[in-house]
């Protein structure tokens, strides 16, 4: 079978590697001069920064991405992070970290609650695994169960870090599927070599199995004959295929075959595309001579103005920074109404970091924003239309077509695995 893949981001490379290893002729077309999209390394001042992701897999060596990499035969070492912590104000009742702070392990998140709410949350942890809630946002559900606003703050921090969404923007069903996946697969881990450690290994699998990756080549049209996808057009040349897989999201994919999709026959699908909302965020990369976090997991910061969480991957892989340096990266969700005010959002994030790391010496290496056509996710978690399209033999993978409960790249892997099962059986 001949397969054409549009886009060499993580979803496209995973699909290409899996299909080429299964004996199919695969050709990938990428419009950028680099592969990996928002999941690759950027060398800067001796650091290996990332184009998007945080050199971290949400479920580490036990998750869907690690499983798929193993099935494909990609040579990647993934090290489980030691812990995740939550930063609290030193004094109960303080609204921020200016008067000091203390860190607690994530599994002790109930500590700030009243005795009554601790008992209630312990009951909910058990009961919701059997009967997960539904029909509301996460924030609405939390407020219906406990009085203390602490859990809303924690939910905003967790959702901001992992999904680039607030707790009032994500459904309770999606979050509880994420929680169930944490039980199944465990917490985060760091791939050695960062994001490029994974995408580079996938490229080796593709080329070793006869696949081709073309950069600086943009697909201008998806060919459809007799109602089925039969190839693409690149630079005026047709490339015929038995199957087309797109890694550029549903909306952009539909734009490449818009004359085929009709308002009459495909009304529901087209309506869904109009509702898709990309998630936006800001990443601030710091350099320091001493550790700022001191562990290889995630530091959640629910009492910061904007920063939701921070990691320090050089605790696991020192090669991601020059000798004697640490790479620390923060992430903050940007609400849709604030995308037009990015400078203000960045300034608040920088002020947060001064309060989170008081007295610490660090250099701001790079500030990266993700929105619109270069977002955190092309479709906010829990809202994408899946991997199928109305056109047979045309599938969508990537961050616009993730699996349920899949945090970031784990969701991409779930979506690719689901698509491969449909194609290969």
C-alpha positions in Angstrom: 0.0 0.0 0.0 1.2 3.5 -0.9 0.7 6.1 1.8 1.1 9.9 1.7 1.4 11.8 5.0 0.9 15.5 5.3 3.1 17.0 8.0 6.1 15.7 9.8 5.0 16.6 13.3 4.9 13.9 16.0 1.6 12.4 14.7 2.8 12.3 11.2 6.2 10.7 12.1 4.6 8.1 14.4 2.1 7.2 11.6 4.9 7.0 9.0 7.1 4.9 11.1 4.3 2.4 12.0 3.2 2.1 8.4 6.6 1.8 6.9 7.6 -0.8 9.4 4.5 -2.8 8.4 5.9 -2.9 4.8 4.0 0.0 3.2 5.6 2.6 0.9 5.4 5.9 2.8 6.2 9.5 1.7 5.9 12.4 4.1 5.6 16.1 3.0 6.5 18.8 5.5 6.2 22.5 4.6 8.8 23.6 7.2 12.6 23.2 6.7 12.6 21.0 9.9 10.8 17.9 11.0 9.1 17.4 14.4 6.8 20.5 14.3 6.2 21.5 17.9 8.0 18.5 19.1 11.7 18.9 18.3 14.8 20.6 19.7 16.0 24.1 19.1 19.7 24.7 19.8 20.2 28.1 21.5 23.2 29.3 23.4 24.3 25.7 23.9 20.9 24.6 25.3 18.5 22.2 23.6 15.3 24.1 23.9 12.1 22.8 22.4 9.9 24.1 19.6 6.8 23.4 21.7 6.6 20.5 24.2 8.6 20.4 27.4 11.0 17.5 26.8 8.6 15.5 29.0 6.1 12.7 28.4 3.0 12.9 30.7 3.1 9.2 31.4 6.8 8.5 31.0 8.0 5.0 30.2 4.6 3.4 30.9 2.4 5.6 28.7 0.8 5.3 25.2 3.6 7.1 23.5 6.3 4.9 25.0 4.3 1.8 24.1 3.9 2.9 20.5 7.6 3.8 20.2 8.4 0.3 21.5 6.1 -1.4 19.0 7.6 0.7 16.2 11.1 -0.2 17.3 12.3 3.4 17.9 15.3 3.4 20.1 14.4 5.9 22.8 15.3 5.8 26.5 12.6 7.4 28.8 13.4 8.0 32.5 10.5 8.2 34.9 10.4 11.5 36.8 10.9 11.2 40.6 8.0 13.2 41.8 5.5 16.0 41.2 5.1 18.8 43.8 2.7 21.6 44.6 3.9 25.0 45.8 1.7 26.5 48.6 2.0 29.9 50.4 3.8 29.5 53.6 0.9 30.9 55.6 -2.6 29.5 55.1 -4.8 32.2 53.8 -2.1 34.0 51.8 -3.1 34.7 48.2 0.4 34.4 46.6 4.0 33.4 47.4 5.4 36.8 48.4 5.5 36.0 52.1 7.2 32.6 51.5 6.1 29.2 50.4 6.4 25.4 51.0 6.2 22.5 48.7 4.1 19.3 49.2 4.0 16.1 47.2 1.2 15.9 44.7 -0.3 12.9 46.5 -0.8 15.1 49.6 -3.0 17.6 47.7 -5.8 17.2 50.3 -3.6 18.8 53.1 -4.9 22.4 52.7 -8.5 21.2 52.9 -10.7 21.3 56.0 -11.2 18.0 57.9 -14.7 17.7 56.4 -13.5 18.3 52.8 -10.6 15.9 53.2 -13.0 13.1 54.2 -15.3 14.1 51.2 -12.4 14.1 48.8 -11.1 10.7 50.0 -14.6 9.3 49.4 -14.8 10.9 45.9 -11.4 9.4 44.9 -12.8 6.0 45.5 -16.4 6.4 44.3 -15.7 8.3 41.1 -13.5 5.5 39.7 -16.5 3.3 39.6 -19.0 6.0 38.7 -17.2 9.0 37.0 -19.1 12.3 36.9 -20.4 13.8 33.7 -22.5 16.6 32.3 -20.5 19.7 33.5 -17.2 21.4 33.5 -14.6 20.3 36.0 -14.9 23.6 37.9 -18.7 23.2 38.2 -18.4 19.7 39.5 -15.7 20.5 42.1 -17.9 23.4 43.5 -20.9 21.0 43.7 -18.8 18.7 45.9 -16.6 20.7 48.2 -16.8 24.2 49.6 -13.0 25.0 49.7 -11.8 26.9 46.6 -8.4 25.2 47.0 -9.4 22.3 44.7 -10.4 24.8 42.0 -7.0 26.5 42.2 -5.3 23.1 42.0 -7.5 22.1 39.1 -6.7 25.3 37.2 -3.0 24.8 37.8 -3.1 21.1 36.7 -5.3 21.8 33.6 -3.3 24.8 32.7 0.0 22.9 32.8 -1.3 19.7 31.1 -4.0 20.9 28.7 -3.4 24.7 28.5 -7.0 25.2 29.7 -8.8 26.4 32.8 -11.0 24.1 34.8 -14.1 25.9 33.6 -13.1 25.2 30.0 -12.7 21.4 30.1 -15.4 18.8 30.7 -15.4 16.8 33.8 -15.5 13.6 31.6 -12.3 14.5 29.9 -10.4 15.2 33.2 -11.6 12.0 34.8 -10.5 10.0 31.8 -7.1 11.7 32.3 -7.1 10.8 36.0 -7.9 7.2 35.0 -4.9 7.2 32.6 -2.7 8.4 35.4 -3.7 5.3 37.4 -3.1 3.1 34.3 0.2 4.5 33.0 1.8 6.5 35.9 3.2 10.0 36.0 5.7 11.9 33.8 9.1 11.0 32.4 11.9 12.6 30.3 13.1 11.2 27.0 16.9 11.3 26.8 17.8 13.8 24.2 14.6 15.6 24.6 11.9 15.8 22.0 14.5 15.3 19.2 15.5 12.0 20.9 12.0 10.7 19.9 11.5 12.4 16.5 15.1 11.5 15.4 14.5 7.9 16.3 11.3 7.8 14.4 13.0 9.3 11.3 15.6 6.5 11.5 12.8 3.9 11.5 11.1 5.5 8.5 14.2 5.8 6.3 15.4 2.3 7.3 12.1 0.9 6.0 12.3 2.7 2.7 10.2 5.8 3.6 10.9 9.3 2.4 10.6 12.6 4.3 10.4 15.8 2.2 10.9 19.1 3.9 10.1 22.6 2.5 7.4 20.9 0.4 3.8 22.1 1.0 0.7 20.1 0.0 -1.7 22.4 -1.9 -4.5 19.9 -2.5 -5.8 16.5 -1.5 -6.9 14.5 -4.6 -10.3 12.9 -4.3 -11.8 10.6 -6.9 -15.0 8.6 -6.7 -15.4 10.0 -3.2 -12.1 8.6 -1.9 -8.7 10.2 -1.2 -6.2 9.1 -3.8 -3.2 11.3 -3.2 -2.0 14.9 -3.0 -0.7 17.7 -5.1 2.7 19.2 -4.2 4.3 22.0 -6.3 1.9 21.3 -9.1 2.8 17.6 -9.2 0.4 14.8 -8.3 1.5 12.1 -5.8 -0.9 9.2 -6.0 -1.6 7.1 -3.0 -3.9 4.4 -1.6 -4.2 6.3 1.7 -3.7 9.9 2.9 -3.0 10.8 6.5 -3.0 14.4 7.6 -1.1 15.8 10.6 -2.3 19.4 10.2 -5.6 19.3 12.0 -9.2 18.8 10.7 -9.8 22.4 9.6 -6.6 22.7 7.6 -7.2 19.3 6.1 -10.7 20.2 5.1 -9.3 23.3 3.4 -7.2 21.1 1.1 -10.3 19.3 -0.3 -13.0 22.0 0.4 -14.6 21.6 -3.1 -15.5 18.0 -2.1 -17.1 18.7 1.3 -20.6 19.9 0.8 -22.8 21.9 3.3 -25.6 19.5 2.4 -23.9 16.1 2.8 -21.2 17.0 5.4 -23.1 19.6 7.4 -22.5 18.1 10.9 -18.7 17.7 10.3 -18.3 21.2 8.9 -20.3 22.6 11.8 -18.0 20.8 14.2 -14.9 22.3 12.5 -16.3 25.8 13.1 -16.5 25.1 16.8 -13.0 23.9 17.3 -11.0 26.2 19.6 -7.2 26.0 19.6 -5.6 26.2 23.1 -3.0 28.9 23.6 -0.1 29.2 26.0 3.3 30.8 26.8 6.5 29.0 27.7 9.4 30.8 29.4 12.8 29.1 29.3 15.3 29.9 32.1 19.0 29.2 32.5 20.5 28.9 36.0 23.8 27.6 37.5 21.9 26.0 40.4 18.7 24.0 40.3 15.6 26.1 40.6 13.2 23.2 41.3 15.6 20.5 42.4 13.7 17.4 41.1 12.9 15.9 37.7 9.1 16.1 37.9 6.6 19.0 37.7 6.2 21.8 40.1 2.6 23.0 40.1 2.1 26.7 41.1 -1.7 27.2 41.8 -1.1 30.5 43.6 0.8 32.2 40.8 -1.0 34.8 38.7 -0.4 33.1 35.4 2.3 30.4 35.6 0.6 27.0 36.0 3.6 24.7 36.3 7.4 24.3 35.8 9.8 21.5 35.0 13.6 21.1 35.1 14.5 18.2 32.7 18.2 18.7 33.1 17.8 16.9 36.4 17.5 13.8 34.2 19.4 14.7 31.1 22.2 17.2 31.6 23.1 17.1 27.9 20.1 19.4 27.3 22.1 22.3 28.7 25.8 23.4 28.7 28.0 22.0 31.5 27.2 23.6 34.8 23.8 24.9 33.7 20.2 23.9 34.3 17.3 24.3 31.9 14.0 25.3 33.6 10.8 25.8 31.7 7.5 27.3 32.8 4.1 27.1 31.1 1.0 29.3 31.4 -2.4 29.0 29.9 -3.6 31.9 27.8 -7.3 32.4 27.8 -8.9 33.0 24.4 -9.8 36.6 25.5 -6.2 37.3 26.3 -4.5 36.1 23.1 -4.5 39.7 21.8 -2.7 40.8 25.0 0.3 38.5 25.0 2.8 41.2 26.2 0.7 41.7 29.3 0.4 37.9 29.8 4.2 37.5 29.5 4.9 40.3 31.9 2.6 38.6 34.5 4.4 35.3 34.0 7.8 36.9 34.5 6.6 38.5 37.7 5.3 35.1 38.8 8.7 33.6 38.3 10.4 36.2 40.5 8.0 35.3 43.3 8.3 31.5 42.7 12.1 31.8 42.7 12.9 34.7 45.1 16.6 35.4 45.5 17.5 32.9 42.8 19.8 34.0 39.9 18.6 33.0 36.5 18.6 34.2 32.9 15.5 34.3 30.7 16.7 32.4 27.6 13.6 32.5 25.4 9.9 33.3 25.6 7.7 31.4 23.3 4.0 31.9 22.6 1.6 29.4 21.1 -1.7 30.5 19.6 -3.8 30.6 16.4 -2.0 28.6 13.6 0.8 27.6 16.0 -1.1 26.7 19.1 -0.6 24.4 22.1 -3.3 22.1 20.6 -5.2 22.6 17.4 -8.3 21.5 19.2 -8.8 21.9 23.0 -8.7 18.6 24.9 -12.0 16.7 24.7 -13.4 18.6 21.7 -11.7 17.1 18.6 -13.8 15.1 16.1 -11.6 12.0 16.2 -9.4 10.6 13.4 -11.9 9.8 10.7 -13.1 12.3 8.0 -16.1 12.2 5.8 -13.8 11.1 2.9 -12.8 7.4 2.9 -9.0 6.7 3.0 -8.4 10.2 4.5 -7.5 10.3 8.2 -6.3 13.0 10.6 -3.8 12.5 13.4 -1.9 14.8 15.7 -2.9 17.4 18.3 -6.2 18.1 16.5 -7.3 14.4 16.8 -6.2 12.9 20.1 -7.6 10.0 22.1 -9.8 10.5 25.1 -8.0 11.4 28.3 -4.8 11.8 26.4 -2.6 14.6 27.8 -0.7 16.4 25.0 1.7 13.9 23.2 0.1 10.9 24.9 -3.2 11.9 23.3 -1.4 12.1 19.9 -0.1 8.6 20.5 -3.6 7.3 21.4 -5.0 8.9 18.3 -2.3 7.4 16.0 -2.7 3.9 17.6 -6.4 4.1 17.1 -5.9 5.1 13.4 -3.3 2.3 12.8 -5.8 -0.2 14.2 -8.4 0.9 11.7 -5.8 0.8 8.8 -3.8 -2.3 9.7 -6.3 -4.2 11.8 
